[in-house]
Amino acid sequence: MNKRLQAIEALVRPGRGLIDVGTDHGYLPLSLARHGYPGALFASDLREGPLNAARRSAAAAGLSSRICFQLCDGLDGCDRSAVDTIVIAGMGGDTICGILDRAEWCMDPRYTLILQPMTRAEVLRYWLTNNGFVIEAERLAEDAGELYALLCTRFGGEQRLSDAELYTGAFEQIEQEELWPVFLSRQRDRMEKLLAGLRKSGREPGRLRLMEAVAEELKEREAHAKYSGNL
Ligand SMILES: C[S@@+](CC[C@H](N)C(=O)[O-])C[C@H]1O[C@@H](n2cnc3c(N)ncnc32)[C@H](O)[C@@H]1O
């Protein structure tokens, strides 16, 4: 288990059951089984190869009977009555949106969703907040020099995020994280590069204006945090 997966596991609360969508090597459900997670555990993947690797790891640990392995696309094969926690980690933000979009049943406050996008987290936050989900908590995890955003979300309620917050997570949540200063400075660097590219190409004036506004908001937030001693 790398630090990113450990941070995801730390967000899991005891419950009826958990599905790890796109489990790959199956490390997360395996670790949950080892640590005595009380509910049912489901490990699913789109591809046979990763799922077989997960099966082998579970067998080697003597935990095969604890985990149900499923070959399926997203949440298509999930028994919704057997789970209350859905983990989708290590995929692009747009892939995660696609999976959730096809599983309307998870638009129900009884399900806790733990999502960890590798890219395009802003697309995922936009999708969630425009589809009735509330991001209840955001965490930052560092692993091998990379920073990862972890979102804990649930259907039911209204949440508004500014354009900059779509990129960083809600300020009031994310600013409490120890890694926030590093994260903020990386987001600003990323934004600068994006802006330079957009200015050079001159092809997307609307997007350029939006990105300029986001960069400005991040700059203001940084000044605010410096003044209040948080940076
Ligand atoms: C990079 S791995 C991430 C593994 C693990 N979840 C993690 O965070 O370390 C992505 C896995 O997701 C699987 N995957 C991609 N799209 C999927 C989909 N639509 N449904 C189920 N699994 C999918 C891939 O086959 C791959 O095993």
The ligand as a MOL file (V3000), in Angstrom:
LIG
                    3D

  0  0  0     0  0            999 V3000
M  V30 BEGIN CTAB
M  V30 COUNTS 27 29 0 0 0
M  V30 BEGIN ATOM
M  V30 1 C -4.3480 3.0860 -12.4590 0
M  V30 2 S -5.3390 1.7610 -11.9370 0 CHG=1
M  V30 3 C -5.8250 2.3070 -10.3170 0
M  V30 4 C -5.8320 1.1850 -9.3350 0
M  V30 5 C -6.2840 1.5270 -7.9410 0
M  V30 6 N -7.6830 1.8860 -7.9100 0
M  V30 7 C -5.4440 2.6290 -7.3540 0
M  V30 8 O -5.9600 3.6950 -7.0760 0
M  V30 9 O -4.2350 2.4120 -7.1710 0 CHG=-1
M  V30 10 C -6.8300 1.9490 -12.8520 0
M  V30 11 C -7.6310 0.6540 -12.9290 0
M  V30 12 O -8.9570 0.9970 -13.2770 0
M  V30 13 C -9.4430 0.0540 -14.2140 0
M  V30 14 N -10.5180 0.7150 -14.9510 0
M  V30 15 C -10.4410 1.6970 -15.8730 0
M  V30 16 N -11.6570 2.0580 -16.2940 0
M  V30 17 C -12.5420 1.2710 -15.6190 0
M  V30 18 C -13.9480 1.1600 -15.6340 0
M  V30 19 N -14.7250 1.9080 -16.4230 0
M  V30 20 N -14.5260 0.2520 -14.7940 0
M  V30 21 C -13.7800 -0.5350 -13.9920 0
M  V30 22 N -12.4230 -0.4630 -13.9610 0
M  V30 23 C -11.8210 0.4240 -14.7560 0
M  V30 24 C -8.2330 -0.3170 -15.0460 0
M  V30 25 O -8.3950 -1.5800 -15.6600 0
M  V30 26 C -7.1200 -0.3060 -13.9730 0
M  V30 27 O -6.9600 -1.5940 -13.4070 0
M  V30 END ATOM
M  V30 BEGIN BOND
M  V30 1 1 1 2
M  V30 2 1 2 3
M  V30 3 1 2 10
M  V30 4 1 3 4
M  V30 5 1 4 5
M  V30 6 1 5 6
M  V30 7 1 5 7
M  V30 8 2 7 8
M  V30 9 1 7 9
M  V30 10 1 10 11
M  V30 11 1 11 12
M  V30 12 1 11 26
M  V30 13 1 12 13
M  V30 14 1 13 14
M  V30 15 1 13 24
M  V30 16 1 14 15
M  V30 17 1 14 23
M  V30 18 2 15 16
M  V30 19 1 16 17
M  V30 20 1 17 18
M  V30 21 2 17 23
M  V30 22 1 18 19
M  V30 23 2 18 20
M  V30 24 1 20 21
M  V30 25 2 21 22
M  V30 26 1 22 23
M  V30 27 1 24 25
M  V30 28 1 24 26
M  V30 29 1 26 27
M  V30 END BOND
M  V30 END CTAB
M  END
